[in-house]
Amino acid sequence: MKVPSSALKVTLAGCDMASPIVLAAGTCGYLDEMSVALDLSRIGAVTTKSITPLARDGNAPMRVFDVKGGMVNAVGLANMGVDRFLASKREAIATLPTTVIGSIAGFSVDDYVAVAGAFESIEGMPIVEMNVSCPNCDNGRLASSSVETLREHVAAVRSVLKTTKLFVKLPPNTDSLVHLAAGAIDAGADGLTFVNTLEVMSIDVRTRKSRLGRPRKGMSGPGIHPLAVRLVNDVSRHVARDAGIPIIGLGGVLDWRDAAEMILAGATAVGVGTGLFVDPSCPRRINKGLARWVRSQGCSSIGELVGAFEE
């Protein structure tokens, strides 16, 4: 029996999507660059590069290298700034054949509010994702340094998003993630995205210096996947499920089994990031595998499997 295409359709905070697969911020260019490898109408959403009020050069090279079990990066939120982004991408956003999630970043409440206010005016961008969890800048995680600070930042951004849904992208703080998630929801978040990269170190044993320009940087890829699945399940069970808050789960998703784990753990949608560096067309294979999985589970919709993990 062939699984109908509708089997992969999901609704994320009121936004209908063709698939649960979301291209993660910072891994697929600014907007539509992945269209050379993918039919964007067959995926759920594209997340823009994280945009700050002013243009940023980011950290000095080298910025990315492979490690056992994944990839380490220290890009440092390099981007063209909000004014140039609006001037160059507004038209394309309105016509892109998939949902666009606008990623915003900053180093103060005013920074986040400025970019969120600009994104509120964009046609075709129904969701803003507030990146409070970048480990590659000295204060990239300032907004998530405490529950109280996070509440303040989220509430301020929520106040300028009149029609746009707000997702908050959280770090893999294993001891406080549930509390941070609860704080974001209390302050007005419509959804949560996690986990961002895990803060790590990697030392060149010959030079005795950091292998990248920053001593601390972010690790992504399959090595962090089991942790990410556990954290999605923790937040879903303790906070998000009862509050009706959807989760975009990400962390080391390279194939359909990884994505299925996220869904069973409680994610409505699944972000793919490092997988795009390994194979930019991998979302096609993930979609196909998920469709077969839905059929094998005796379900007509992938939504029936969200949070269906049995302990």
C-alpha positions in Angstrom: 0.0 0.0 0.0 1.4 3.4 -1.0 1.4 6.0 1.8 -0.5 9.1 0.6 1.6 12.3 0.5 -0.7 13.7 3.1 0.7 11.2 5.6 3.7 13.5 6.3 1.7 16.8 6.6 1.9 18.5 10.0 0.6 21.6 11.5 3.2 23.6 13.5 1.7 26.4 15.7 -1.1 26.8 13.1 1.1 26.6 10.1 0.4 23.8 7.7 3.5 22.1 6.4 4.1 19.4 3.7 6.5 17.5 5.9 7.9 17.6 9.5 11.4 18.3 8.1 12.8 21.7 8.8 16.1 23.0 7.4 17.9 24.4 10.5 19.3 27.9 10.8 22.8 28.5 9.8 23.1 25.3 7.7 21.2 26.1 4.5 22.3 29.6 3.6 20.2 32.7 4.0 17.0 31.4 2.4 16.6 29.4 -0.8 20.2 28.3 -1.6 19.2 24.6 -1.0 16.8 24.7 -3.9 19.7 23.5 -6.1 19.6 20.2 -4.2 16.0 20.0 -3.0 12.5 20.6 -4.1 11.6 23.0 -1.3 7.9 22.4 -1.7 8.4 18.9 -0.4 9.9 19.9 2.9 8.2 21.5 5.9 10.2 24.7 6.3 13.4 26.6 5.7 14.9 28.5 8.6 16.9 31.6 7.6 20.4 32.3 8.9 20.3 34.0 12.2 20.0 37.7 11.6 21.3 40.5 13.9 20.5 44.2 13.7 23.9 45.0 12.2 26.1 43.0 9.8 28.6 40.7 11.5 31.8 39.2 10.0 31.8 36.4 12.6 34.8 34.7 14.0 38.2 34.4 12.3 38.9 31.3 10.2 39.0 28.4 10.7 35.4 28.1 11.6 34.4 24.4 10.9 36.0 21.0 11.2 35.1 17.4 11.6 35.4 15.5 14.8 34.5 11.9 15.7 30.8 11.8 15.8 30.0 15.1 14.2 31.1 18.6 13.4 32.4 21.5 15.4 31.9 25.1 14.3 32.7 28.6 15.6 31.0 30.7 12.9 30.0 33.4 15.3 26.6 34.5 13.8 28.2 36.0 10.6 25.4 37.6 8.6 24.5 40.6 6.4 22.4 42.4 9.0 18.6 43.0 9.0 18.4 46.0 6.6 20.3 44.2 3.8 18.5 41.0 4.5 15.1 42.7 4.1 16.3 44.5 0.9 17.6 41.4 -0.8 15.3 38.6 0.5 11.8 40.0 1.1 10.5 39.2 -2.4 11.9 35.7 -2.4 10.4 35.0 1.0 6.9 35.8 -0.3 7.2 33.3 -3.1 9.2 30.4 -1.6 7.1 27.2 -1.9 7.6 26.3 1.7 7.2 27.8 5.2 9.9 30.3 6.1 11.0 30.6 9.7 13.0 33.8 10.4 15.8 33.3 12.8 16.7 36.3 14.9 19.8 36.8 17.2 21.3 39.6 19.3 23.2 40.6 22.4 20.6 42.7 24.2 16.8 42.9 24.5 16.8 45.8 22.1 18.7 43.8 19.4 16.1 41.0 19.5 13.2 43.4 19.5 14.6 45.4 16.5 15.0 42.3 14.3 11.7 40.8 15.4 9.9 44.1 14.6 11.4 44.1 11.1 10.5 40.4 10.5 6.9 41.1 11.6 6.4 43.1 8.5 7.5 40.4 6.1 4.8 38.6 4.1 5.3 34.8 4.0 7.2 34.5 7.3 4.7 33.1 9.7 7.2 32.0 12.4 10.1 33.8 14.0 12.7 31.7 15.8 14.5 33.5 18.6 18.1 32.1 18.8 19.1 32.5 22.5 21.6 29.6 22.4 24.6 30.4 20.2 27.8 29.2 21.9 30.1 30.8 19.3 30.0 34.4 20.6 31.0 35.6 24.0 27.4 36.7 24.9 25.5 34.5 22.4 23.8 32.7 25.3 23.2 35.7 27.5 19.5 35.7 27.0 19.3 32.1 28.2 21.7 32.6 31.1 18.8 32.3 33.6 15.1 31.7 33.5 14.4 35.3 34.6 16.6 36.8 31.9 15.0 34.5 29.3 11.5 35.5 30.3 12.4 39.2 30.0 13.8 38.7 26.4 11.0 36.5 25.2 8.3 38.8 26.6 9.8 41.8 24.9 9.9 40.0 21.5 6.4 38.7 22.0 5.2 42.2 22.5 6.2 43.2 18.9 5.1 40.1 17.1 1.4 40.8 16.7 0.6 38.1 14.0 3.8 36.1 13.8 4.3 32.9 15.9 7.3 32.9 18.2 9.6 29.9 18.7 12.5 30.0 21.1 15.7 28.1 20.3 17.2 26.7 23.5 20.7 25.3 24.4 21.3 21.7 25.6 21.6 22.7 29.2 20.9 19.3 30.7 20.3 20.6 34.2 18.0 23.5 33.4 16.5 23.0 30.0 13.0 22.1 31.4 13.0 25.2 33.5 14.2 27.4 30.6 11.4 25.9 28.4 8.8 26.6 31.0 10.0 30.2 31.3 9.9 30.7 27.6 6.3 29.4 27.5 5.3 31.5 30.4 6.6 34.6 28.6 4.6 33.9 25.5 6.5 31.4 23.3 4.2 29.6 20.8 6.8 26.8 20.3 10.3 25.6 21.2 13.3 24.6 19.1 16.1 22.6 20.6 18.8 21.6 21.0 21.3 24.1 19.6 25.0 22.9 19.4 26.7 21.5 22.5 29.5 23.8 23.8 32.8 21.9 23.5 36.5 22.3 23.3 39.0 20.8 20.8 42.8 21.2 21.2 45.5 20.8 18.6 48.0 18.6 20.5 50.9 19.8 18.4 50.5 23.5 18.9 48.6 23.2 22.2 46.1 25.8 21.0 42.5 25.6 20.1 41.7 23.9 16.7 39.4 26.9 15.9 39.7 30.6 16.6 37.6 30.3 19.8 38.5 28.0 22.7 34.9 27.1 23.1 32.6 26.3 20.2 29.6 24.3 19.2 29.4 20.6 18.3 26.6 19.2 16.2 26.0 15.8 14.5 25.3 12.2 15.4 27.4 12.4 18.6 24.8 14.6 20.3 21.7 12.9 18.9 20.9 10.6 21.9 21.2 13.5 24.3 19.0 15.6 22.1 16.3 12.9 21.9 16.3 12.6 25.7 16.0 16.4 26.2 13.1 16.5 23.7 11.3 13.8 25.7 12.0 15.5 29.0 10.6 18.9 27.9 7.7 17.3 26.1 6.6 15.2 29.1 7.2 17.8 31.8 6.2 21.1 30.1 5.3 21.2 26.4 2.8 18.5 25.9 0.3 19.6 28.6 0.7 23.2 27.5 0.0 22.3 23.8 3.3 23.8 22.8 5.0 22.2 19.7 8.6 21.3 19.5 11.1 21.4 16.6 13.6 18.8 17.7 17.1 18.8 16.3 20.5 17.4 17.0 22.3 14.9 14.9 19.4 14.0 12.5 21.0 12.3 9.5 18.4 9.8 8.4 14.8 8.9 8.8 15.4 6.8 12.0 16.9 9.8 13.7 13.9 11.9 12.7 11.5 9.2 13.8 13.1 9.1 17.2 12.6 12.8 17.6 8.9 12.4 16.7 8.4 9.6 19.1 10.1 11.6 21.9 7.6 14.4 21.4 8.7 16.7 18.5 6.1 17.8 16.0 8.8 18.8 13.5 12.4 17.8 13.1 15.4 20.0 12.2 18.2 18.9 9.9 21.5 20.8 10.0 24.7 18.9 10.0 23.1 16.3 7.7 22.9 19.0 5.0 26.7 19.3 5.1 27.0 15.5 4.7 24.4 15.3 1.9 22.3 18.3 0.9 19.7 16.1 -0.5 19.2 14.0 2.6 15.8 15.5 3.5 14.4 13.6 0.4 15.6 10.3 1.8 14.3 11.2 5.3 10.9 12.0 3.9 10.7 8.7 2.0 11.8 6.7 5.1 9.3 8.5 7.3 6.5 7.7 4.9 7.3 4.0 5.0 7.6 4.2 8.8 4.1 5.7 9.1 2.7 2.8 7.1 4.6 0.2 9.0 3.2 1.6 12.3 -0.4 1.3 11.0 -0.9 5.0 11.0 -2.4 7.3 8.3 -0.6 10.4 9.6 2.8 11.1 11.1 1.0 13.3 13.7 -0.4 10.1 15.3 3.2 9.2 16.3 4.2 12.5 18.0 5.1 11.7 21.6 4.1 8.0 21.1 7.2 6.7 22.9 6.3 4.0 25.4 8.6 3.8 28.4 
